[in-house]
Amino acid sequence: MSIPAVEESWARIDAWLARHAPLTHATLRPPAPQAGIEDAERTLGVSFHPDLVASLRCHDGVEPGDCAVQLSDYGPLCGVADILRNTAFLRSLGEGEAELPLTLGIGRRPSDGLFIACRPGSHHGQVGRRFDEDMPSFAHWPSLRHVLADLADALEGGLPFLGRIPLAVAGKLLWEEERTVPADAVSPLTQAAALAEPESDPPALQRPVFTNVAGSAPPPPRQEGTQRLFFVRTRRPRPAPLPDQPDVAFAAGLTPAEMLRRLGAIPATARPRDRLRARRAAESGWAAHRPRARAGEAEGWAYATLEGGAAQFARPEVLRALSAGTRVVVLTRQGPEVVLTSAEDGVPCPQEDTRRVMSPRESNTAGGPEARRLGVDLWPGSTAAYTRFLSVLKQDFGIAYDPEEEGTAELTSALLLPLLDDLPTSECGFPAQVRHLDLAGLVERTPPQRLRAAIGAQLARLAAETRLDTCPEVAETLDRIHRGLPVDCDQESPLGLRMRTLAAEVHATRELLRDGDTGPVSHEDLTAWVARDNAAHALREFLQLPLPVAAATILQQRVSPHWHDELAADLDSAQRSRARACT
């Protein structure tokens, strides 16, 4: 297949821009004079490749600005003066002796952009990419002719170019990221539901045995006058176990069952367990990386310990839920940090009243569960601080708590479906620009009811793109929004439980991929769950935050590259519906 000449591709690019993006077309400069190109060659001591000369003879680059022709993320096209200036700069850095910049680069930095090789040799005429901190590399284009032909094809056919889709919006050429969301995602929680919780203790270690050189056992009786060589399998002395120091929360006047409920316990997983069994269950595939808590009573306080999964007790939303109508004291230890804090009637204590100890690490041993199994205390200062804080609990709050003694008791425990993160405060601002859209101007000139109807339609489109609307609770919510009915988005409502489940799916998938033992879970699954979780977050913002804040989130997450046109259609539809309602 023959590649069109540079002039032919430029003619197609010019025609498309003039018709669909006239503001961008106006930024193209006139052709560069031949004499100016030859002067630049003499100044730089390099003969420009014929493709570069032909392109400059069509347009001497572009006038920079918001409307300028951009080669996707690599910035506007260079003119002769740009090539002279940026080549001199790169040479001052010891780069680009015969690699002439084609674009002004990301953020107008000449060290981030496309270049063309003008030195004779195997790469002569090839187009490459330069990144600020990486060595220059050659892209998949063998020539500038290929670049311009691909650009013309992308404009005319709406095809991806450097991973982005070209769009004409309000007379400008814009580039939208090419986004996809996998249709079906493997669910770690569904997989976990098919597993049985580990019940039995781990297999006992075998006792040492004697073996001969060949590995058989036991050896035959020794005969007089002969010698035999024996090996004895021995083990290193078992280290003293590290002390149990779990994250623990105390709540005055609550029952253990109520404390578990406030933490988000999954009722079907509740049963008595000692600490060893709870931790073993939390580390199994059955738990799907969800936290597990055990709850009991001490000195008139209900308490809960966290036995696995992501830390929970220091989260403000958890402190608020636990302390509603009562008082809560929390002792947490995460690696080098030990914190003792409190909350009362949904309000965490001031930062200055929080007691915190940071301990330096005193070992080069790798961390994690393996270090604990080896009996290595990476942060002995934190271990000592935790013990001191147990005394503070007794002295200041009258709570006598011994984690070593409590750990052997069978207490009611359950997996947790973690509470949703707090949303920003209602006073939070919103970005004036979202993906080249003047959101501030749109908010200012659009009546609130019309804007809300249009953004609600955008939310429904986002839910469809991410398959979030396949969840029945979400589908019902979108219908109620469309009909102007109220929606319950409490943490324990069906919609809230669905949102919390989506967040748990994301966490479990990410942890499985981090562990490397993923089974059928893939990065595509993570992409799908993150997209749905983000869309659910946008839905929650729409229900609970000022409309401009939610609009920014929804529009930022839209998957379709044609969302500008769809937003315009939704605004028109909302206006017509409003007009019909008024007649």
C-alpha positions as CSV (number, residue, x, y, z in Angstrom):
1,M,0.0,0.0,0.0
2,S,1.5,3.3,-1.1
3,I,1.6,6.2,1.4
4,P,0.2,9.5,0.2
5,A,2.6,12.3,-0.4
6,V,3.0,14.9,2.4
7,E,1.2,17.5,0.3
8,E,-1.8,15.2,-0.3
9,S,-2.2,14.4,3.4
10,W,-2.0,18.1,4.3
11,A,-4.7,18.9,1.7
12,R,-7.0,16.4,3.5
13,I,-6.1,17.8,6.9
14,D,-6.8,21.4,5.7
15,A,-10.1,20.4,4.3
16,W,-11.4,18.7,7.4
17,L,-10.2,21.4,9.7
18,A,-11.7,24.2,7.6
19,R,-15.1,22.4,7.6
20,H,-15.3,21.1,11.1
21,A,-12.8,23.1,13.3
22,P,-12.4,26.5,11.6
23,L,-10.9,28.1,14.8
24,T,-8.1,25.4,14.8
25,H,-7.7,25.7,11.0
26,A,-7.0,29.4,11.5
27,T,-3.9,28.7,13.6
28,L,-2.1,27.0,10.7
29,R,0.7,29.3,9.5
30,P,1.4,30.0,5.8
31,P,4.1,28.0,4.0
32,A,7.7,28.5,5.1
33,P,9.8,30.2,2.5
34,Q,12.3,27.9,0.8
35,A,15.1,30.4,1.6
36,G,14.2,30.3,5.3
37,I,14.4,26.5,5.4
38,E,17.8,26.6,3.7
39,D,19.1,29.2,6.2
40,A,18.0,26.9,9.0
41,E,19.8,24.0,7.5
42,R,23.0,26.0,7.3
43,T,22.7,27.3,10.8
44,L,22.2,23.8,12.3
45,G,24.6,22.1,9.9
46,V,21.9,19.5,9.0
47,S,20.1,18.7,5.8
48,F,16.3,18.6,6.5
49,H,14.6,15.3,5.5
50,P,12.5,15.8,2.3
51,D,9.3,15.0,4.2
52,L,10.1,17.7,6.7
53,V,10.8,20.2,3.9
54,A,7.5,19.3,2.2
55,S,5.5,19.7,5.4
56,L,7.1,23.1,6.2
57,R,6.3,24.2,2.6
58,C,2.6,23.4,3.3
59,H,2.5,25.1,6.8
60,D,5.3,26.7,8.8
61,G,3.9,25.1,12.0
62,V,1.1,26.6,13.9
63,E,0.4,29.6,16.1
64,P,0.3,28.3,19.7
65,G,-2.8,28.7,21.8
66,D,-5.9,27.0,23.0
67,C,-7.1,26.3,19.4
68,A,-3.8,25.2,17.9
69,V,-3.4,22.0,16.0
70,Q,-2.1,19.5,18.4
71,L,-0.6,16.1,17.6
72,S,-2.5,14.4,20.5
73,D,-0.4,14.7,23.7
74,Y,2.8,15.8,21.9
75,G,1.9,19.4,21.4
76,P,1.6,21.8,18.4
77,L,3.6,21.3,15.2
78,C,6.9,23.2,15.0
79,G,7.7,25.9,12.4
80,V,11.2,26.7,11.2
81,A,11.9,29.2,14.0
82,D,10.7,26.6,16.6
83,I,13.0,24.0,15.1
84,L,16.0,26.3,15.3
85,R,15.3,27.4,18.9
86,N,14.5,23.9,20.3
87,T,17.3,22.2,18.5
88,A,19.8,24.7,20.0
89,F,18.3,24.1,23.5
90,L,18.5,20.3,23.1
91,R,22.1,20.5,21.9
92,S,23.0,22.5,24.9
93,L,21.9,19.5,26.9
94,G,24.0,17.1,24.8
95,E,21.0,15.8,22.8
96,G,19.6,15.9,19.3
97,E,22.6,16.6,17.1
98,A,20.6,15.5,14.0
99,E,17.1,14.8,15.6
100,L,15.0,17.8,14.8
101,P,11.8,18.5,16.8
102,L,8.5,18.1,15.0
103,T,6.3,19.3,17.9
104,L,6.6,21.8,20.7
105,G,6.3,19.1,23.2
106,I,4.1,18.3,26.2
107,G,3.6,21.6,28.1
108,R,5.7,23.4,25.5
109,R,8.9,21.5,26.7
110,P,11.2,20.6,23.8
111,S,12.4,17.6,25.7
112,D,8.9,16.0,25.5
113,G,7.7,15.6,22.0
114,L,8.1,14.0,18.5
115,F,11.2,14.4,16.4
116,I,12.5,13.3,13.0
117,A,15.9,11.8,12.4
118,C,17.9,13.7,9.8
119,R,21.2,12.0,10.1
120,P,22.0,9.5,7.2
121,G,21.7,5.9,8.4
122,S,19.2,3.2,9.3
123,H,16.9,5.7,11.1
124,H,17.0,8.4,8.5
125,G,13.6,10.0,8.1
126,Q,12.0,8.0,11.0
127,V,9.8,9.8,13.6
128,G,10.6,9.2,17.2
129,R,9.4,10.2,20.7
130,R,11.4,12.0,23.3
131,F,10.6,12.0,27.0
132,D,12.2,14.2,29.5
133,E,13.9,11.6,31.6
134,D,14.2,8.7,29.1
135,M,16.3,8.0,26.1
136,P,14.7,9.0,22.7
137,S,12.9,6.1,21.1
138,F,11.5,5.6,17.6
139,A,7.8,5.3,17.3
140,H,6.0,3.0,14.9
141,W,6.0,5.5,12.1
142,P,8.8,5.0,9.5
143,S,8.4,8.5,8.2
144,L,6.7,11.8,8.5
145,R,4.5,10.9,5.6
146,H,3.1,8.1,7.6
147,V,2.4,10.4,10.5
148,L,0.4,12.9,8.4
149,A,-1.4,10.2,6.5
150,D,-2.5,8.6,9.9
151,L,-3.6,12.1,11.1
152,A,-5.7,12.7,8.0
153,D,-7.3,9.2,8.4
154,A,-8.0,9.9,12.1
155,L,-9.7,13.2,11.4
156,E,-11.8,11.9,8.6
157,G,-12.8,8.6,10.2
158,G,-12.8,9.5,13.9
159,L,-10.1,7.0,14.5
160,P,-7.6,6.7,17.3
161,F,-4.3,8.6,16.9
162,L,-1.7,8.1,19.6
163,G,-4.4,6.6,21.8
164,R,-6.8,9.6,21.5
165,I,-9.9,10.3,19.4
166,P,-10.1,13.6,17.4
167,L,-13.3,15.6,17.9
168,A,-14.6,18.9,16.6
169,V,-16.2,20.9,19.4
170,A,-17.3,24.5,19.1
171,G,-15.0,25.0,16.1
172,K,-11.9,23.5,17.8
173,L,-10.0,20.3,17.3
174,L,-10.0,18.4,20.6
175,W,-8.5,15.0,21.6
176,E,-10.3,12.6,23.8
177,E,-8.7,9.6,25.5
178,E,-9.7,6.3,24.0
179,R,-11.5,4.6,26.9
180,T,-13.0,1.2,27.2
181,V,-14.7,-0.7,30.0
182,P,-14.8,-4.5,29.9
183,A,-18.4,-5.8,29.7
184,D,-18.0,-8.6,32.2
185,A,-15.7,-8.6,35.2
186,V,-14.7,-11.6,37.4
187,S,-16.0,-11.0,40.9
188,P,-13.6,-11.9,43.7
189,L,-16.5,-11.8,46.2
190,T,-18.5,-14.2,44.1
191,Q,-15.5,-16.5,43.9
192,A,-15.0,-16.2,47.7
193,A,-18.7,-17.2,48.3
194,A,-18.0,-20.5,46.7
195,L,-15.2,-21.3,49.2
196,A,-15.5,-22.7,52.6
197,E,-14.0,-20.9,55.6
198,P,-10.9,-22.7,56.9
199,E,-11.9,-24.5,60.1
200,S,-9.1,-26.8,61.1
201,D,-5.8,-25.9,62.5
202,P,-2.8,-26.0,60.1
203,P,-1.1,-29.4,59.8
204,A,1.3,-30.2,62.7
205,L,5.0,-30.0,61.8
206,Q,6.7,-33.4,61.4
207,R,9.2,-34.5,64.0
208,P,12.9,-34.7,62.9
209,V,13.9,-37.9,61.2
210,F,17.2,-39.5,60.5
211,T,18.2,-40.2,56.9
212,N,21.2,-41.7,55.2
213,V,23.0,-40.2,52.2
214,A,20.5,-41.8,49.8
215,G,17.6,-40.3,51.7
216,S,16.1,-43.6,53.0
217,A,15.0,-44.0,56.6
218,P,15.7,-45.5,59.0
219,P,19.3,-46.7,58.6
220,P,20.1,-50.4,59.0
221,P,21.9,-51.5,62.1
222,R,25.5,-50.7,62.1
223,Q,27.9,-53.7,61.5
224,E,31.2,-54.1,63.3
225,G,34.2,-52.7,61.4
226,T,32.1,-50.5,59.1
227,Q,31.5,-46.7,59.1
228,R,28.4,-44.9,57.9
229,L,27.7,-41.2,57.4
230,F,24.4,-39.9,58.7
231,F,22.6,-36.5,58.3
232,V,20.3,-35.2,61.0
233,R,17.5,-32.8,60.0
234,T,17.3,-30.0,62.6
235,R,15.3,-26.8,62.9
236,R,16.4,-23.4,64.0
237,P,15.2,-22.6,67.5
238,R,11.7,-21.3,67.3
239,P,11.7,-17.6,68.1
240,A,9.6,-16.2,70.9
241,P,6.2,-15.2,69.5
242,L,5.6,-11.5,69.1
243,P,3.0,-10.0,71.3
244,D,-0.6,-9.7,70.1
245,Q,-1.2,-6.0,69.5
246,P,-4.3,-5.6,67.3
247,D,-6.1,-2.4,66.4
248,V,-8.9,-2.2,69.0
249,A,-11.8,0.2,69.5
250,F,-13.9,0.7,72.7
251,A,-17.4,2.1,72.8
252,A,-19.2,3.0,76.0
253,G,-22.7,1.5,76.5
254,L,-22.9,-0.5,73.3
255,T,-23.3,-4.2,73.0
256,P,-20.7,-6.2,70.9
257,A,-23.4,-7.0,68.4
258,E,-24.2,-3.3,67.9
259,M,-20.5,-2.5,67.6
260,L,-20.1,-5.1,64.8
261,R,-23.2,-3.7,63.1
262,R,-21.8,-0.2,63.1
263,L,-18.6,-1.4,61.7
264,G,-20.4,-2.9,58.7
265,A,-20.4,-6.6,59.7
266,I,-21.8,-9.1,57.1
267,P,-24.4,-11.0,59.2
268,A,-24.0,-14.3,57.3
269,T,-20.3,-14.5,58.4
270,A,-20.9,-13.9,62.1
271,R,-19.9,-16.7,64.5
272,P,-17.6,-17.2,67.5
273,R,-13.9,-17.4,66.7
274,D,-10.7,-17.0,68.7
275,R,-8.0,-14.7,67.4
276,L,-6.0,-17.4,65.7
277,R,-9.0,-18.7,63.8
278,A,-10.1,-15.2,62.9
279,R,-6.7,-14.3,61.4
280,R,-6.5,-17.6,59.6
281,A,-9.9,-16.9,58.0
282,A,-9.0,-13.3,57.2
283,E,-5.9,-14.5,55.3
284,S,-7.8,-17.1,53.3
285,G,-9.5,-16.7,49.9
286,W,-12.8,-17.0,51.6
287,A,-12.4,-13.5,53.1
288,A,-11.5,-11.9,49.7
289,H,-9.3,-9.3,51.5
290,R,-12.2,-8.0,53.5
291,P,-11.4,-7.0,57.1
292,R,-12.6,-9.2,60.0
293,A,-13.5,-7.9,63.5
294,R,-14.1,-9.7,66.8
295,A,-16.2,-8.0,69.4
296,G,-16.5,-8.5,73.2
297,E,-17.0,-6.5,76.5
298,A,-14.5,-5.1,79.0
299,E,-15.2,-2.9,82.0
300,G,-18.6,-1.7,80.8
301,W,-17.3,-1.0,77.3
302,A,-17.9,-3.0,74.1
303,Y,-14.8,-3.5,72.1
304,A,-13.8,-4.7,68.7
305,T,-10.4,-5.9,67.4
306,L,-9.4,-5.9,63.8
307,E,-7.9,-9.3,62.8
308,G,-7.2,-8.8,59.1
309,G,-7.7,-6.7,56.0
310,A,-7.2,-3.0,55.5
311,A,-7.1,-0.7,58.6
312,Q,-10.5,0.6,59.6
313,F,-10.6,2.1,63.1
314,A,-8.7,5.3,62.4
315,R,-11.0,6.3,59.4
316,P,-13.1,9.3,60.3
317,E,-16.3,7.8,58.8
318,V,-15.8,4.7,61.1
319,L,-15.1,6.8,64.2
320,R,-18.2,8.8,63.5
321,A,-20.4,5.7,63.0
322,L,-19.0,4.0,66.2
323,S,-19.3,7.1,68.4
324,A,-22.9,8.1,67.4
325,G,-24.6,8.8,70.8
326,T,-21.7,7.6,72.8
327,R,-17.9,7.8,73.4
328,V,-15.3,5.8,71.6
329,V,-11.6,5.3,72.3
330,V,-9.4,3.7,69.6
331,L,-5.9,2.2,69.9
332,T,-4.2,1.4,66.5
333,R,-0.9,0.2,65.5
334,Q,0.2,0.3,61.8
335,G,3.9,-0.6,61.5
336,P,5.9,2.2,63.0
337,E,2.9,4.2,64.2
338,V,0.9,3.8,67.3
339,V,-2.1,6.1,67.8
340,L,-4.5,6.6,70.7
341,T,-7.5,8.7,69.8
342,S,-11.1,9.2,70.8
343,A,-14.5,10.5,69.4
344,E,-17.7,11.5,71.1
345,D,-21.2,11.6,69.6
346,G,-19.9,11.4,66.0
347,V,-17.1,14.0,66.4
348,P,-13.5,12.9,66.5
349,C,-11.3,14.5,69.1
350,P,-9.1,17.5,68.1
351,Q,-5.8,16.6,66.4
352,E,-3.9,18.0,69.4
353,D,-5.6,15.6,71.7
354,T,-4.5,12.5,69.7
355,R,-1.5,10.7,71.2
356,R,0.9,9.4,68.6
357,V,4.2,7.6,68.6
358,M,6.4,7.0,65.6
359,S,9.1,4.4,65.9
360,P,12.1,4.0,63.6
361,R,12.6,0.7,61.9
362,E,15.5,-1.3,63.5
363,S,15.9,-4.2,61.1
364,N,16.8,-4.7,57.4
365,T,14.5,-7.8,57.3
366,A,11.7,-7.8,54.8
367,G,8.4,-6.8,56.4
368,G,4.9,-8.2,56.2
369,P,3.5,-11.4,57.6
370,E,6.7,-13.3,56.9
371,A,8.7,-11.2,59.3
372,R,6.1,-11.8,62.0
373,R,6.2,-15.6,61.4
374,L,10.0,-15.4,61.8
375,G,9.5,-13.6,65.1
376,V,11.2,-10.4,63.9
377,D,10.1,-7.2,65.5
378,L,10.8,-4.5,62.9
379,W,9.6,-1.7,65.2
380,P,10.3,-2.5,68.8
381,G,9.6,1.1,69.8
382,S,6.1,0.7,68.5
383,T,5.7,-2.5,70.4
384,A,6.7,-0.8,73.6
385,A,4.5,2.3,72.9
386,Y,1.4,0.0,72.4
387,T,2.1,-1.6,75.8
388,R,2.4,1.9,77.4
389,F,-0.9,3.0,75.8
390,L,-2.6,-0.1,77.4
391,S,-1.7,1.5,80.8
392,V,-3.1,4.8,79.6
393,L,-6.4,3.1,78.8
394,K,-6.6,1.8,82.3
395,Q,-5.6,5.1,84.0
396,D,-7.6,7.6,81.9
397,F,-10.6,5.5,80.8
398,G,-10.8,2.7,83.3
399,I,-10.4,0.1,80.6
400,A,-8.5,-3.0,81.6
401,Y,-7.6,-4.8,78.4
402,D,-5.1,-7.6,77.8
403,P,-4.8,-8.6,74.1
404,E,-2.9,-11.8,75.0
405,E,-5.6,-13.0,77.4
406,E,-8.5,-11.9,75.2
407,G,-7.0,-13.5,72.0
408,T,-7.7,-17.0,73.2
409,A,-11.4,-16.4,73.9
410,E,-14.0,-17.2,71.3
411,L,-15.8,-14.0,70.5
412,T,-18.4,-13.2,68.0
413,S,-16.7,-12.1,64.8
414,A,-17.6,-11.3,61.2
415,L,-16.3,-10.1,57.9
416,L,-16.8,-6.4,57.4
417,L,-18.2,-4.6,54.3
418,P,-16.2,-1.4,54.9
419,L,-18.1,1.9,55.2
420,L,-18.0,4.3,52.3
421,D,-15.4,7.1,52.3
422,D,-16.6,10.5,53.3
423,L,-17.6,12.9,50.5
424,P,-16.0,16.4,50.3
425,T,-17.8,19.0,52.3
426,S,-20.7,20.8,50.7
427,E,-18.6,24.0,50.5
428,C,-16.1,22.4,48.2
429,G,-15.6,24.1,44.9
430,F,-15.6,22.7,41.4
431,P,-13.2,23.1,38.4
432,A,-14.0,25.8,35.9
433,Q,-12.8,23.6,33.0
434,V,-13.6,19.9,32.6
435,R,-12.1,18.2,29.5
436,H,-12.1,21.4,27.5
437,L,-15.6,22.3,28.6
438,D,-16.3,25.6,30.2
439,L,-18.2,24.2,33.1
440,A,-18.3,27.4,35.1
441,G,-19.9,29.2,32.1
442,L,-22.4,26.3,31.6
443,V,-23.4,26.5,35.3
444,E,-23.8,30.3,35.1
445,R,-26.0,30.4,32.0
446,T,-28.1,27.3,32.5
447,P,-31.2,27.3,34.7
448,P,-30.7,24.9,37.7
449,Q,-33.6,22.6,36.8
450,R,-32.5,22.3,33.2
451,L,-28.9,21.7,34.2
452,R,-29.9,19.0,36.8
453,A,-32.0,17.2,34.2
454,A,-29.1,17.2,31.7
455,I,-26.5,16.1,34.2
456,G,-28.9,13.4,35.4
457,A,-29.1,12.2,31.8
458,Q,-25.2,12.2,31.7
459,L,-25.2,10.2,34.9
460,A,-27.5,7.6,33.3
461,R,-25.2,7.4,30.2
462,L,-22.2,6.9,32.5
463,A,-24.0,4.1,34.4
464,A,-24.7,2.4,31.0
465,E,-21.1,2.8,29.8
466,T,-19.7,1.2,32.9
467,R,-22.4,-1.4,33.3
468,L,-23.3,0.1,36.7
469,D,-26.9,0.2,35.6
470,T,-27.0,-3.7,35.6
471,C,-27.2,-3.4,39.4
472,P,-30.9,-3.4,40.2
473,E,-30.5,-0.9,43.1
474,V,-28.8,1.5,40.7
475,A,-31.3,1.0,37.9
476,E,-34.1,1.8,40.4
477,T,-32.2,4.9,41.6
478,L,-31.7,6.2,38.1
479,D,-35.4,5.8,37.5
480,R,-36.3,7.7,40.6
481,I,-33.9,10.5,39.7
482,H,-35.5,10.7,36.2
483,R,-39.0,11.0,37.9
484,G,-37.8,13.5,40.4
485,L,-38.3,11.2,43.4
486,P,-36.2,11.1,46.6
487,V,-33.5,8.5,46.9
488,D,-32.1,6.9,50.1
489,C,-28.3,6.7,49.9
490,D,-27.6,5.8,53.6
491,Q,-24.7,3.4,54.2
492,E,-27.1,0.6,55.2
493,S,-29.7,1.2,52.4
494,P,-29.8,-1.2,49.4
495,L,-28.0,1.4,47.3
496,G,-25.4,2.1,50.0
497,L,-24.7,-1.7,50.4
498,R,-24.3,-2.0,46.6
499,M,-21.8,0.9,46.6
500,R,-19.8,-0.6,49.5
501,T,-19.8,-4.0,47.7
502,L,-18.3,-2.4,44.6
503,A,-15.6,-0.8,46.7
504,A,-14.8,-4.2,48.2
505,E,-14.6,-5.7,44.7
506,V,-12.0,-3.1,43.7
507,H,-9.9,-3.7,46.8
508,A,-10.0,-7.4,46.5
509,T,-9.1,-7.4,42.8
510,R,-6.3,-5.0,43.4
511,E,-4.9,-7.0,46.3
512,L,-5.1,-10.3,44.3
513,L,-3.2,-8.7,41.4
514,R,-0.6,-7.3,43.9
515,D,-0.2,-10.8,45.4
516,G,0.4,-12.4,42.0
517,D,-1.8,-15.4,42.9
518,T,-4.7,-14.0,40.9
519,G,-6.4,-17.1,39.4
520,P,-8.9,-15.9,36.8
521,V,-8.6,-12.2,38.0
522,S,-7.0,-9.9,35.4
523,H,-6.1,-6.2,35.0
524,E,-9.1,-5.9,32.7
525,D,-11.3,-7.0,35.7
526,L,-9.7,-4.3,37.8
527,T,-10.4,-1.7,35.1
528,A,-14.1,-2.8,35.0
529,W,-14.5,-2.7,38.8
530,V,-12.7,0.7,39.2
531,A,-14.9,2.2,36.4
532,R,-18.1,1.0,38.2
533,D,-16.9,2.1,41.6
534,N,-16.0,5.5,40.2
535,A,-19.4,5.8,38.5
536,A,-21.1,4.8,41.8
537,H,-19.1,7.6,43.6
538,A,-20.4,10.0,40.9
539,L,-23.9,8.9,41.6
540,R,-23.4,9.5,45.3
541,E,-22.1,13.0,44.6
542,F,-25.1,13.7,42.4
543,L,-27.4,12.7,45.3
544,Q,-25.5,14.4,48.2
545,L,-23.4,17.3,46.9
546,P,-24.0,20.6,45.0
547,L,-24.8,19.9,41.4
548,P,-21.7,21.7,39.8
549,V,-19.4,19.5,41.9
550,A,-21.2,16.3,40.8
551,A,-21.3,17.5,37.2
552,A,-17.6,17.9,37.1
553,T,-17.1,14.3,38.4
554,I,-19.7,12.8,36.0
555,L,-18.4,14.6,32.9
556,Q,-14.8,13.7,33.8
557,Q,-15.6,10.0,33.9
558,R,-17.7,9.8,30.8
559,V,-16.3,7.0,28.5
560,S,-17.8,8.0,25.2
561,P,-15.5,10.4,23.3
562,H,-18.7,12.0,21.9
563,W,-19.9,13.2,25.3
564,H,-19.8,16.8,24.3
565,D,-22.4,16.3,21.6
566,E,-24.4,14.1,24.0
567,L,-24.4,16.8,26.7
568,A,-25.6,19.3,24.1
569,A,-28.4,16.9,23.2
570,D,-29.3,16.4,26.9
571,L,-29.5,20.1,27.5
572,D,-31.8,20.6,24.5
573,S,-34.0,17.7,25.7
574,A,-34.2,19.2,29.2
575,Q,-35.2,22.5,27.7
576,R,-37.9,21.0,25.6
577,S,-39.2,19.0,28.5
578,R,-39.3,22.2,30.7
579,A,-41.1,24.1,27.9
580,R,-43.8,21.3,27.6
581,A,-44.3,21.3,31.4
582,C,-44.9,25.1,31.4
583,T,-47.6,24.9,28.6
